[in-house]
């Protein structure tokens, strides 16, 4: 089965590790739930990257480029 993994780039903090299949995309409600969990994980990863950048004093996040 396929997996979706979301981690931060800087410290590899695991935010989402989920097995997925076509069943998760074939029905509207299940697909919406998967996208919501993915959205939360990406948001949390970006927040963690920003916090790390602020703690390191460089004033910008690696996700900002």
mmCIF file as Biopython writes it, N, C-alpha, C and O atoms, coordinates in Angstrom:
data_model
#
loop_
_atom_site.group_PDB
_atom_site.id
_atom_site.type_symbol
_atom_site.label_atom_id
_atom_site.label_alt_id
_atom_site.label_comp_id
_atom_site.label_asym_id
_atom_site.label_entity_id
_atom_site.label_seq_id
_atom_site.pdbx_PDB_ins_code
_atom_site.Cartn_x
_atom_site.Cartn_y
_atom_site.Cartn_z
_atom_site.occupancy
_atom_site.B_iso_or_equiv
_atom_site.auth_seq_id
_atom_site.auth_asym_id
_atom_site.pdbx_PDB_model_num
ATOM 1   N N  . UNK A ? 1  ? 0.845   -1.182 0.000  1.0 0.0 1  A 1 
ATOM 2   C CA . UNK A ? 1  ? 0.000   0.000  0.000  1.0 0.0 1  A 1 
ATOM 3   C C  . UNK A ? 1  ? 0.891   1.245  0.000  1.0 0.0 1  A 1 
ATOM 4   O O  . UNK A ? 1  ? 2.020   1.212  0.489  1.0 0.0 1  A 1 
ATOM 5   N N  . UNK A ? 2  ? 0.395   2.286  -0.527 1.0 0.0 2  A 1 
ATOM 6   C CA . UNK A ? 2  ? 1.104   3.555  -0.644 1.0 0.0 2  A 1 
ATOM 7   C C  . UNK A ? 2  ? 1.041   4.307  0.683  1.0 0.0 2  A 1 
ATOM 8   O O  . UNK A ? 2  ? 0.067   4.183  1.426  1.0 0.0 2  A 1 
ATOM 9   N N  . UNK A ? 3  ? 2.089   5.093  0.980  1.0 0.0 3  A 1 
ATOM 10  C CA . UNK A ? 3  ? 2.115   5.882  2.203  1.0 0.0 3  A 1 
ATOM 11  C C  . UNK A ? 3  ? 2.315   7.351  1.866  1.0 0.0 3  A 1 
ATOM 12  O O  . UNK A ? 3  ? 3.004   7.705  0.909  1.0 0.0 3  A 1 
ATOM 13  N N  . UNK A ? 4  ? 1.692   8.194  2.677  1.0 0.0 4  A 1 
ATOM 14  C CA . UNK A ? 4  ? 1.936   9.632  2.654  1.0 0.0 4  A 1 
ATOM 15  C C  . UNK A ? 4  ? 2.678   9.953  3.939  1.0 0.0 4  A 1 
ATOM 16  O O  . UNK A ? 4  ? 2.214   9.627  5.032  1.0 0.0 4  A 1 
ATOM 17  N N  . UNK A ? 5  ? 3.837   10.597 3.802  1.0 0.0 5  A 1 
ATOM 18  C CA . UNK A ? 5  ? 4.640   10.975 4.960  1.0 0.0 5  A 1 
ATOM 19  C C  . UNK A ? 5  ? 4.929   12.462 4.868  1.0 0.0 5  A 1 
ATOM 20  O O  . UNK A ? 5  ? 5.395   12.952 3.839  1.0 0.0 5  A 1 
ATOM 21  N N  . UNK A ? 6  ? 4.650   13.178 5.951  1.0 0.0 6  A 1 
ATOM 22  C CA . UNK A ? 6  ? 4.981   14.592 6.039  1.0 0.0 6  A 1 
ATOM 23  C C  . UNK A ? 6  ? 5.923   14.764 7.214  1.0 0.0 6  A 1 
ATOM 24  O O  . UNK A ? 6  ? 5.600   14.400 8.345  1.0 0.0 6  A 1 
ATOM 25  N N  . UNK A ? 7  ? 7.103   15.327 6.935  1.0 0.0 7  A 1 
ATOM 26  C CA . UNK A ? 7  ? 8.081   15.625 7.971  1.0 0.0 7  A 1 
ATOM 27  C C  . UNK A ? 7  ? 8.585   17.042 7.761  1.0 0.0 7  A 1 
ATOM 28  O O  . UNK A ? 7  ? 8.424   17.626 6.689  1.0 0.0 7  A 1 
ATOM 29  N N  . UNK A ? 8  ? 9.198   17.583 8.809  1.0 0.0 8  A 1 
ATOM 30  C CA . UNK A ? 8  ? 9.882   18.857 8.629  1.0 0.0 8  A 1 
ATOM 31  C C  . UNK A ? 8  ? 11.222  18.576 7.970  1.0 0.0 8  A 1 
ATOM 32  O O  . UNK A ? 8  ? 11.802  17.505 8.151  1.0 0.0 8  A 1 
ATOM 33  N N  . UNK A ? 9  ? 11.699  19.525 7.219  1.0 0.0 9  A 1 
ATOM 34  C CA . UNK A ? 9  ? 12.961  19.355 6.520  1.0 0.0 9  A 1 
ATOM 35  C C  . UNK A ? 9  ? 14.154  19.485 7.459  1.0 0.0 9  A 1 
ATOM 36  O O  . UNK A ? 9  ? 15.158  18.794 7.287  1.0 0.0 9  A 1 
ATOM 37  N N  . UNK A ? 10 ? 14.052  20.350 8.432  1.0 0.0 10 A 1 
ATOM 38  C CA . UNK A ? 10 ? 15.189  20.649 9.288  1.0 0.0 10 A 1 
ATOM 39  C C  . UNK A ? 10 ? 15.476  19.576 10.330 1.0 0.0 10 A 1 
ATOM 40  O O  . UNK A ? 10 ? 16.635  19.206 10.516 1.0 0.0 10 A 1 
ATOM 41  N N  . UNK A ? 11 ? 14.462  19.069 11.010 1.0 0.0 11 A 1 
ATOM 42  C CA . UNK A ? 11 ? 14.728  18.098 12.075 1.0 0.0 11 A 1 
ATOM 43  C C  . UNK A ? 11 ? 13.956  16.799 11.905 1.0 0.0 11 A 1 
ATOM 44  O O  . UNK A ? 11 ? 13.883  15.991 12.831 1.0 0.0 11 A 1 
ATOM 45  N N  . UNK A ? 12 ? 13.388  16.598 10.740 1.0 0.0 12 A 1 
ATOM 46  C CA . UNK A ? 12 ? 12.667  15.364 10.415 1.0 0.0 12 A 1 
ATOM 47  C C  . UNK A ? 12 ? 11.604  14.989 11.434 1.0 0.0 12 A 1 
ATOM 48  O O  . UNK A ? 12 ? 11.400  13.812 11.732 1.0 0.0 12 A 1 
ATOM 49  N N  . UNK A ? 13 ? 10.926  16.006 11.966 1.0 0.0 13 A 1 
ATOM 50  C CA . UNK A ? 13 ? 9.821   15.768 12.888 1.0 0.0 13 A 1 
ATOM 51  C C  . UNK A ? 13 ? 8.656   15.176 12.092 1.0 0.0 13 A 1 
ATOM 52  O O  . UNK A ? 13 ? 8.169   15.802 11.150 1.0 0.0 13 A 1 
ATOM 53  N N  . UNK A ? 14 ? 8.213   13.990 12.458 1.0 0.0 14 A 1 
ATOM 54  C CA . UNK A ? 14 ? 7.146   13.300 11.743 1.0 0.0 14 A 1 
ATOM 55  C C  . UNK A ? 14 ? 5.789   13.880 12.122 1.0 0.0 14 A 1 
ATOM 56  O O  . UNK A ? 14 ? 5.421   13.910 13.296 1.0 0.0 14 A 1 
ATOM 57  N N  . UNK A ? 15 ? 5.046   14.342 11.111 1.0 0.0 15 A 1 
ATOM 58  C CA . UNK A ? 15 ? 3.742   14.947 11.356 1.0 0.0 15 A 1 
ATOM 59  C C  . UNK A ? 15 ? 2.597   14.118 10.783 1.0 0.0 15 A 1 
ATOM 60  O O  . UNK A ? 15 ? 1.464   14.216 11.253 1.0 0.0 15 A 1 
ATOM 61  N N  . UNK A ? 16 ? 2.883   13.316 9.787  1.0 0.0 16 A 1 
ATOM 62  C CA . UNK A ? 16 ? 1.854   12.442 9.221  1.0 0.0 16 A 1 
ATOM 63  C C  . UNK A ? 16 ? 2.552   11.242 8.599  1.0 0.0 16 A 1 
ATOM 64  O O  . UNK A ? 16 ? 3.524   11.395 7.858  1.0 0.0 16 A 1 
ATOM 65  N N  . UNK A ? 17 ? 2.061   10.065 8.898  1.0 0.0 17 A 1 
ATOM 66  C CA . UNK A ? 17 ? 2.540   8.827  8.290  1.0 0.0 17 A 1 
ATOM 67  C C  . UNK A ? 17 ? 1.311   7.955  8.124  1.0 0.0 17 A 1 
ATOM 68  O O  . UNK A ? 17 ? 0.846   7.331  9.078  1.0 0.0 17 A 1 
ATOM 69  N N  . UNK A ? 18 ? 0.791   7.914  6.916  1.0 0.0 18 A 1 
ATOM 70  C CA . UNK A ? 18 ? -0.502  7.274  6.706  1.0 0.0 18 A 1 
ATOM 71  C C  . UNK A ? 18 ? -0.485  6.395  5.464  1.0 0.0 18 A 1 
ATOM 72  O O  . UNK A ? 18 ? -0.041  6.813  4.395  1.0 0.0 18 A 1 
ATOM 73  N N  . UNK A ? 19 ? -0.976  5.171  5.624  1.0 0.0 19 A 1 
ATOM 74  C CA . UNK A ? 19 ? -1.165  4.294  4.478  1.0 0.0 19 A 1 
ATOM 75  C C  . UNK A ? 19 ? -2.429  4.731  3.751  1.0 0.0 19 A 1 
ATOM 76  O O  . UNK A ? 19 ? -3.466  4.960  4.374  1.0 0.0 19 A 1 
ATOM 77  N N  . UNK A ? 20 ? -2.336  4.842  2.444  1.0 0.0 20 A 1 
ATOM 78  C CA . UNK A ? 20 ? -3.498  5.255  1.654  1.0 0.0 20 A 1 
ATOM 79  C C  . UNK A ? 20 ? -3.645  4.353  0.434  1.0 0.0 20 A 1 
ATOM 80  O O  . UNK A ? 20 ? -2.696  3.719  -0.027 1.0 0.0 20 A 1 
ATOM 81  N N  . UNK A ? 21 ? -4.852  4.327  -0.054 1.0 0.0 21 A 1 
ATOM 82  C CA . UNK A ? 21 ? -5.153  3.589  -1.270 1.0 0.0 21 A 1 
ATOM 83  C C  . UNK A ? 21 ? -6.237  4.323  -2.040 1.0 0.0 21 A 1 
ATOM 84  O O  . UNK A ? 21 ? -6.740  5.355  -1.594 1.0 0.0 21 A 1 
ATOM 85  N N  . UNK A ? 22 ? -6.584  3.798  -3.168 1.0 0.0 22 A 1 
ATOM 86  C CA . UNK A ? 22 ? -7.607  4.432  -3.993 1.0 0.0 22 A 1 
ATOM 87  C C  . UNK A ? 22 ? -8.937  4.558  -3.267 1.0 0.0 22 A 1 
ATOM 88  O O  . UNK A ? 22 ? -9.738  5.438  -3.583 1.0 0.0 22 A 1 
ATOM 89  N N  . UNK A ? 23 ? -9.177  3.681  -2.294 1.0 0.0 23 A 1 
ATOM 90  C CA . UNK A ? 23 ? -10.413 3.763  -1.523 1.0 0.0 23 A 1 
ATOM 91  C C  . UNK A ? 23 ? -10.509 5.115  -0.803 1.0 0.0 23 A 1 
ATOM 92  O O  . UNK A ? 23 ? -11.605 5.630  -0.581 1.0 0.0 23 A 1 
ATOM 93  N N  . UNK A ? 24 ? -9.364  5.676  -0.446 1.0 0.0 24 A 1 
ATOM 94  C CA . UNK A ? 24 ? -9.356  6.961  0.244  1.0 0.0 24 A 1 
ATOM 95  C C  . UNK A ? 24 ? -9.672  8.122  -0.690 1.0 0.0 24 A 1 
ATOM 96  O O  . UNK A ? 24 ? -10.009 9.214  -0.232 1.0 0.0 24 A 1 
ATOM 97  N N  . UNK A ? 25 ? -9.569  7.898  -1.973 1.0 0.0 25 A 1 
ATOM 98  C CA . UNK A ? 25 ? -9.843  8.961  -2.947 1.0 0.0 25 A 1 
ATOM 99  C C  . UNK A ? 25 ? -11.096 8.711  -3.762 1.0 0.0 25 A 1 
ATOM 100 O O  . UNK A ? 25 ? -11.560 9.602  -4.473 1.0 0.0 25 A 1 
ATOM 101 N N  . UNK A ? 26 ? -11.648 7.515  -3.670 1.0 0.0 26 A 1 
ATOM 102 C CA . UNK A ? 26 ? -12.772 7.158  -4.530 1.0 0.0 26 A 1 
ATOM 103 C C  . UNK A ? 26 ? -14.115 7.650  -4.004 1.0 0.0 26 A 1 
ATOM 104 O O  . UNK A ? 26 ? -15.088 7.720  -4.756 1.0 0.0 26 A 1 
ATOM 105 N N  . UNK A ? 27 ? -14.175 7.987  -2.732 1.0 0.0 27 A 1 
ATOM 106 C CA . UNK A ? 27 ? -15.430 8.444  -2.136 1.0 0.0 27 A 1 
ATOM 107 C C  . UNK A ? 27 ? -15.201 9.829  -1.556 1.0 0.0 27 A 1 
ATOM 108 O O  . UNK A ? 27 ? -14.206 10.059 -0.868 1.0 0.0 27 A 1 
ATOM 109 N N  . UNK A ? 28 ? -16.101 10.740 -1.822 1.0 0.0 28 A 1 
ATOM 110 C CA . UNK A ? 28 ? -15.946 12.144 -1.459 1.0 0.0 28 A 1 
ATOM 111 C C  . UNK A ? 28 ? -15.602 12.398 -0.011 1.0 0.0 28 A 1 
ATOM 112 O O  . UNK A ? 28 ? -14.675 13.153 0.281  1.0 0.0 28 A 1 
ATOM 113 N N  . UNK A ? 29 ? -16.334 11.780 0.906  1.0 0.0 29 A 1 
ATOM 114 C CA . UNK A ? 29 ? -16.114 12.048 2.334  1.0 0.0 29 A 1 
ATOM 115 C C  . UNK A ? 29 ? -14.734 11.571 2.780  1.0 0.0 29 A 1 
ATOM 116 O O  . UNK A ? 29 ? -14.037 12.285 3.502  1.0 0.0 29 A 1 
ATOM 117 N N  . UNK A ? 30 ? -14.338 10.380 2.362  1.0 0.0 30 A 1 
ATOM 118 C CA . UNK A ? 30 ? -13.022 9.846  2.735  1.0 0.0 30 A 1 
ATOM 119 C C  . UNK A ? 30 ? -11.910 10.709 2.147  1.0 0.0 30 A 1 
ATOM 120 O O  . UNK A ? 30 ? -10.903 10.955 2.811  1.0 0.0 30 A 1 
ATOM 121 N N  . UNK A ? 31 ? -12.078 11.164 0.923  1.0 0.0 31 A 1 
ATOM 122 C CA . UNK A ? 31 ? -11.079 12.026 0.288  1.0 0.0 31 A 1 
ATOM 123 C C  . UNK A ? 31 ? -10.969 13.361 1.017  1.0 0.0 31 A 1 
ATOM 124 O O  . UNK A ? 31 ? -9.866  13.869 1.222  1.0 0.0 31 A 1 
ATOM 125 N N  . UNK A ? 32 ? -12.090 13.921 1.403  1.0 0.0 32 A 1 
ATOM 126 C CA . UNK A ? 32 ? -12.074 15.181 2.158  1.0 0.0 32 A 1 
ATOM 127 C C  . UNK A ? 32 ? -11.344 15.016 3.489  1.0 0.0 32 A 1 
ATOM 128 O O  . UNK A ? 32 ? -10.583 15.894 3.895  1.0 0.0 32 A 1 
ATOM 129 N N  . UNK A ? 33 ? -11.573 13.901 4.160  1.0 0.0 33 A 1 
ATOM 130 C CA . UNK A ? 33 ? -10.896 13.650 5.435  1.0 0.0 33 A 1 
ATOM 131 C C  . UNK A ? 33 ? -9.388  13.511 5.247  1.0 0.0 33 A 1 
ATOM 132 O O  . UNK A ? 33 ? -8.612  14.034 6.046  1.0 0.0 33 A 1 
ATOM 133 N N  . UNK A ? 34 ? -8.970  12.809 4.193  1.0 0.0 34 A 1 
ATOM 134 C CA . UNK A ? 34 ? -7.551  12.649 3.911  1.0 0.0 34 A 1 
ATOM 135 C C  . UNK A ? 34 ? -6.903  14.001 3.618  1.0 0.0 34 A 1 
ATOM 136 O O  . UNK A ? 34 ? -5.827  14.297 4.138  1.0 0.0 34 A 1 
ATOM 137 N N  . UNK A ? 35 ? -7.541  14.809 2.803  1.0 0.0 35 A 1 
ATOM 138 C CA . UNK A ? 35 ? -7.007  16.132 2.479  1.0 0.0 35 A 1 
ATOM 139 C C  . UNK A ? 35 ? -6.943  16.996 3.733  1.0 0.0 35 A 1 
ATOM 140 O O  . UNK A ? 35 ? -5.993  17.761 3.898  1.0 0.0 35 A 1 
ATOM 141 N N  . UNK A ? 36 ? -7.911  16.895 4.599  1.0 0.0 36 A 1 
ATOM 142 C CA . UNK A ? 36 ? -7.897  17.670 5.842  1.0 0.0 36 A 1 
ATOM 143 C C  . UNK A ? 36 ? -6.702  17.267 6.718  1.0 0.0 36 A 1 
ATOM 144 O O  . UNK A ? 36 ? -6.014  18.129 7.264  1.0 0.0 36 A 1 
ATOM 145 N N  . UNK A ? 37 ? -6.461  15.962 6.850  1.0 0.0 37 A 1 
ATOM 146 C CA . UNK A ? 37 ? -5.316  15.514 7.645  1.0 0.0 37 A 1 
ATOM 147 C C  . UNK A ? 37 ? -4.003  15.965 7.013  1.0 0.0 37 A 1 
ATOM 148 O O  . UNK A ? 37 ? -3.069  16.340 7.723  1.0 0.0 37 A 1 
ATOM 149 N N  . UNK A ? 38 ? -3.928  15.931 5.698  1.0 0.0 38 A 1 
ATOM 150 C CA . UNK A ? 38 ? -2.741  16.394 4.989  1.0 0.0 38 A 1 
ATOM 151 C C  . UNK A ? 38 ? -2.543  17.898 5.192  1.0 0.0 38 A 1 
ATOM 152 O O  . UNK A ? 38 ? -1.421  18.353 5.412  1.0 0.0 38 A 1 
ATOM 153 N N  . UNK A ? 39 ? -3.618  18.657 5.119  1.0 0.0 39 A 1 
ATOM 154 C CA . UNK A ? 39 ? -3.566  20.108 5.340  1.0 0.0 39 A 1 
ATOM 155 C C  . UNK A ? 39 ? -3.037  20.417 6.750  1.0 0.0 39 A 1 
ATOM 156 O O  . UNK A ? 39 ? -2.177  21.282 6.920  1.0 0.0 39 A 1 
ATOM 157 N N  . UNK A ? 40 ? -3.557  19.705 7.751  1.0 0.0 40 A 1 
ATOM 158 C CA . UNK A ? 40 ? -3.095  19.918 9.129  1.0 0.0 40 A 1 
ATOM 159 C C  . UNK A ? 40 ? -1.601  19.616 9.253  1.0 0.0 40 A 1 
ATOM 160 O O  . UNK A ? 40 ? -0.862  20.383 9.870  1.0 0.0 40 A 1 
ATOM 161 N N  . UNK A ? 41 ? -1.159  18.510 8.674  1.0 0.0 41 A 1 
ATOM 162 C CA . UNK A ? 41 ? 0.245   18.115 8.779  1.0 0.0 41 A 1 
ATOM 163 C C  . UNK A ? 41 ? 1.157   19.124 8.096  1.0 0.0 41 A 1 
ATOM 164 O O  . UNK A ? 41 ? 2.206   19.474 8.636  1.0 0.0 41 A 1 
ATOM 165 N N  . UNK A ? 42 ? 0.772   19.592 6.918  1.0 0.0 42 A 1 
ATOM 166 C CA . UNK A ? 42 ? 1.590   20.579 6.208  1.0 0.0 42 A 1 
ATOM 167 C C  . UNK A ? 42 ? 1.632   21.892 6.984  1.0 0.0 42 A 1 
ATOM 168 O O  . UNK A ? 42 ? 2.690   22.509 7.100  1.0 0.0 42 A 1 
ATOM 169 N N  . UNK A ? 43 ? 0.502   22.315 7.508  1.0 0.0 43 A 1 
ATOM 170 C CA . UNK A ? 43 ? 0.461   23.542 8.317  1.0 0.0 43 A 1 
ATOM 171 C C  . UNK A ? 43 ? 1.357   23.411 9.541  1.0 0.0 43 A 1 
ATOM 172 O O  . UNK A ? 43 ? 2.118   24.325 9.858  1.0 0.0 43 A 1 
ATOM 173 N N  . UNK A ? 44 ? 1.267   22.277 10.229 1.0 0.0 44 A 1 
ATOM 174 C CA . UNK A ? 44 ? 2.101   22.052 11.408 1.0 0.0 44 A 1 
ATOM 175 C C  . UNK A ? 44 ? 3.586   22.017 11.037 1.0 0.0 44 A 1 
ATOM 176 O O  . UNK A ? 44 ? 4.421   22.535 11.778 1.0 0.0 44 A 1 
ATOM 177 N N  . UNK A ? 45 ? 3.915   21.416 9.905  1.0 0.0 45 A 1 
ATOM 178 C CA . UNK A ? 45 ? 5.312   21.362 9.456  1.0 0.0 45 A 1 
ATOM 179 C C  . UNK A ? 45 ? 5.836   22.760 9.154  1.0 0.0 45 A 1 
ATOM 180 O O  . UNK A ? 45 ? 6.954   23.101 9.541  1.0 0.0 45 A 1 
ATOM 181 N N  . UNK A ? 46 ? 5.041   23.565 8.468  1.0 0.0 46 A 1 
ATOM 182 C CA . UNK A ? 46 ? 5.463   24.932 8.174  1.0 0.0 46 A 1 
ATOM 183 C C  . UNK A ? 46 ? 5.638   25.737 9.452  1.0 0.0 46 A 1 
ATOM 184 O O  . UNK A ? 46 ? 6.592   26.507 9.571  1.0 0.0 46 A 1 
ATOM 185 N N  . UNK A ? 47 ? 4.740   25.573 10.403 1.0 0.0 47 A 1 
ATOM 186 C CA . UNK A ? 47 ? 4.868   26.268 11.693 1.0 0.0 47 A 1 
ATOM 187 C C  . UNK A ? 47 ? 6.142   25.841 12.421 1.0 0.0 47 A 1 
ATOM 188 O O  . UNK A ? 47 ? 6.841   26.679 12.990 1.0 0.0 47 A 1 
ATOM 189 N N  . UNK A ? 48 ? 6.442   24.558 12.405 1.0 0.0 48 A 1 
ATOM 190 C CA . UNK A ? 48 ? 7.645   24.054 13.069 1.0 0.0 48 A 1 
ATOM 191 C C  . UNK A ? 48 ? 8.900   24.604 12.396 1.0 0.0 48 A 1 
ATOM 192 O O  . UNK A ? 48 ? 9.856   24.981 13.074 1.0 0.0 48 A 1 
ATOM 193 N N  . UNK A ? 49 ? 8.897   24.650 11.058 1.0 0.0 49 A 1 
ATOM 194 C CA . UNK A ? 49 ? 10.045  25.196 10.330 1.0 0.0 49 A 1 
ATOM 195 C C  . UNK A ? 49 ? 10.232  26.679 10.665 1.0 0.0 49 A 1 
ATOM 196 O O  . UNK A ? 49 ? 11.356  27.139 10.863 1.0 0.0 49 A 1 
ATOM 197 N N  . UNK A ? 50 ? 9.132   27.415 10.725 1.0 0.0 50 A 1 
ATOM 198 C CA . UNK A ? 50 ? 9.195   28.837 11.055 1.0 0.0 50 A 1 
ATOM 199 C C  . UNK A ? 50 ? 9.732   29.047 12.464 1.0 0.0 50 A 1 
ATOM 200 O O  . UNK A ? 50 ? 10.562  29.927 12.691 1.0 0.0 50 A 1 
ATOM 201 N N  . UNK A ? 51 ? 9.262   28.245 13.402 1.0 0.0 51 A 1 
ATOM 202 C CA . UNK A ? 51 ? 9.729   28.346 14.784 1.0 0.0 51 A 1 
ATOM 203 C C  . UNK A ? 51 ? 11.219  28.051 14.875 1.0 0.0 51 A 1 
ATOM 204 O O  . UNK A ? 51 ? 11.943  28.731 15.603 1.0 0.0 51 A 1 
ATOM 205 N N  . UNK A ? 52 ? 11.676  27.059 14.153 1.0 0.0 52 A 1 
ATOM 206 C CA . UNK A ? 52 ? 13.094  26.723 14.145 1.0 0.0 52 A 1 
ATOM 207 C C  . UNK A ? 52 ? 13.912  27.864 13.549 1.0 0.0 52 A 1 
ATOM 208 O O  . UNK A ? 52 ? 14.972  28.211 14.071 1.0 0.0 52 A 1 
ATOM 209 N N  . UNK A ? 53 ? 13.423  28.444 12.462 1.0 0.0 53 A 1 
ATOM 210 C CA . UNK A ? 53 ? 14.125  29.563 11.835 1.0 0.0 53 A 1 
ATOM 211 C C  . UNK A ? 53 ? 14.196  30.745 12.790 1.0 0.0 53 A 1 
ATOM 212 O O  . UNK A ? 53 ? 15.235  31.398 12.883 1.0 0.0 53 A 1 
ATOM 213 N N  . UNK A ? 54 ? 13.115  31.029 13.496 1.0 0.0 54 A 1 
ATOM 214 C CA . UNK A ? 54 ? 13.101  32.126 14.472 1.0 0.0 54 A 1 
ATOM 215 C C  . UNK A ? 54 ? 14.074  31.844 15.612 1.0 0.0 54 A 1 
ATOM 216 O O  . UNK A ? 54 ? 14.773  32.746 16.072 1.0 0.0 54 A 1 
ATOM 217 N N  . UNK A ? 55 ? 14.120  30.600 16.064 1.0 0.0 55 A 1 
ATOM 218 C CA . UNK A ? 55 ? 15.021  30.233 17.159 1.0 0.0 55 A 1 
ATOM 219 C C  . UNK A ? 55 ? 16.482  30.345 16.735 1.0 0.0 55 A 1 
ATOM 220 O O  . UNK A ? 55 ? 17.355  30.629 17.555 1.0 0.0 55 A 1 
ATOM 221 N N  . UNK A ? 56 ? 16.740  30.119 15.450 1.0 0.0 56 A 1 
ATOM 222 C CA . UNK A ? 56 ? 18.100  30.224 14.934 1.0 0.0 56 A 1 
ATOM 223 C C  . UNK A ? 56 ? 18.468  31.664 14.582 1.0 0.0 56 A 1 
ATOM 224 O O  . UNK A ? 56 ? 19.616  31.955 14.246 1.0 0.0 56 A 1 
ATOM 225 N N  . UNK A ? 57 ? 17.484  32.563 14.662 1.0 0.0 57 A 1 
ATOM 226 C CA . UNK A ? 57 ? 17.747  33.975 14.459 1.0 0.0 57 A 1 
ATOM 227 C C  . UNK A ? 57 ? 17.943  34.410 13.026 1.0 0.0 57 A 1 
ATOM 228 O O  . UNK A ? 57 ? 18.460  35.501 12.787 1.0 0.0 57 A 1 
ATOM 229 N N  . UNK A ? 58 ? 17.543  33.587 12.052 1.0 0.0 58 A 1 
ATOM 230 C CA . UNK A ? 58 ? 17.754  34.026 10.675 1.0 0.0 58 A 1 
ATOM 231 C C  . UNK A ? 58 ? 16.542  34.755 10.099 1.0 0.0 58 A 1 
ATOM 232 O O  . UNK A ? 58 ? 16.600  35.254 8.975  1.0 0.0 58 A 1 
ATOM 233 N N  . UNK A ? 59 ? 15.452  34.821 10.850 1.0 0.0 59 A 1 
ATOM 234 C CA . UNK A ? 59 ? 14.332  35.661 10.466 1.0 0.0 59 A 1 
ATOM 235 C C  . UNK A ? 59 ? 13.487  35.191 9.301  1.0 0.0 59 A 1 
ATOM 236 O O  . UNK A ? 59 ? 12.496  35.841 8.968  1.0 0.0 59 A 1 
ATOM 237 N N  . UNK A ? 60 ? 13.841  34.093 8.674  1.0 0.0 60 A 1 
ATOM 238 C CA . UNK A ? 60 ? 12.963  33.562 7.632  1.0 0.0 60 A 1 
ATOM 239 C C  . UNK A ? 60 ? 12.943  32.051 7.721  1.0 0.0 60 A 1 
ATOM 240 O O  . UNK A ? 60 ? 13.853  31.421 8.258  1.0 0.0 60 A 1 
ATOM 241 N N  . UNK A ? 61 ? 11.898  31.503 7.188  1.0 0.0 61 A 1 
ATOM 242 C CA . UNK A ? 61 ? 11.688  30.077 7.246  1.0 0.0 61 A 1 
ATOM 243 C C  . UNK A ? 61 ? 12.253  29.419 5.994  1.0 0.0 61 A 1 
ATOM 244 O O  . UNK A ? 61 ? 12.211  30.013 4.916  1.0 0.0 61 A 1 
ATOM 245 N N  . UNK A ? 62 ? 12.785  28.195 6.115  1.0 0.0 62 A 1 
ATOM 246 C CA . UNK A ? 62 ? 13.231  27.477 4.927  1.0 0.0 62 A 1 
ATOM 247 C C  . UNK A ? 62 ? 12.107  27.260 3.927  1.0 0.0 62 A 1 
ATOM 248 O O  . UNK A ? 62 ? 12.380  27.130 2.734  1.0 0.0 62 A 1 
ATOM 249 N N  . UNK A ? 63 ? 10.849  27.215 4.369  1.0 0.0 63 A 1 
ATOM 250 C CA . UNK A ? 63 ? 9.752   27.027 3.436  1.0 0.0 63 A 1 
ATOM 251 C C  . UNK A ? 63 ? 9.458   28.291 2.644  1.0 0.0 63 A 1 
ATOM 252 O O  . UNK A ? 63 ? 8.734   28.246 1.650  1.0 0.0 63 A 1 
ATOM 253 N N  . UNK A ? 64 ? 10.025  29.439 3.083  1.0 0.0 64 A 1 
ATOM 254 C CA . UNK A ? 64 ? 9.842   30.680 2.346  1.0 0.0 64 A 1 
ATOM 255 C C  . UNK A ? 64 ? 10.836  30.798 1.201  1.0 0.0 64 A 1 
ATOM 256 O O  . UNK A ? 64 ? 10.703  31.681 0.354  1.0 0.0 64 A 1 
ATOM 257 N N  . UNK A ? 65 ? 11.808  29.936 1.167  1.0 0.0 65 A 1 
ATOM 258 C CA . UNK A ? 65 ? 12.783  29.941 0.087  1.0 0.0 65 A 1 
ATOM 259 C C  . UNK A ? 65 ? 13.982  30.602 0.479  1.0 0.0 65 A 1 
ATOM 260 O O  . UNK A ? 65 ? 14.920  30.701 -0.312 1.0 0.0 65 A 1 
#
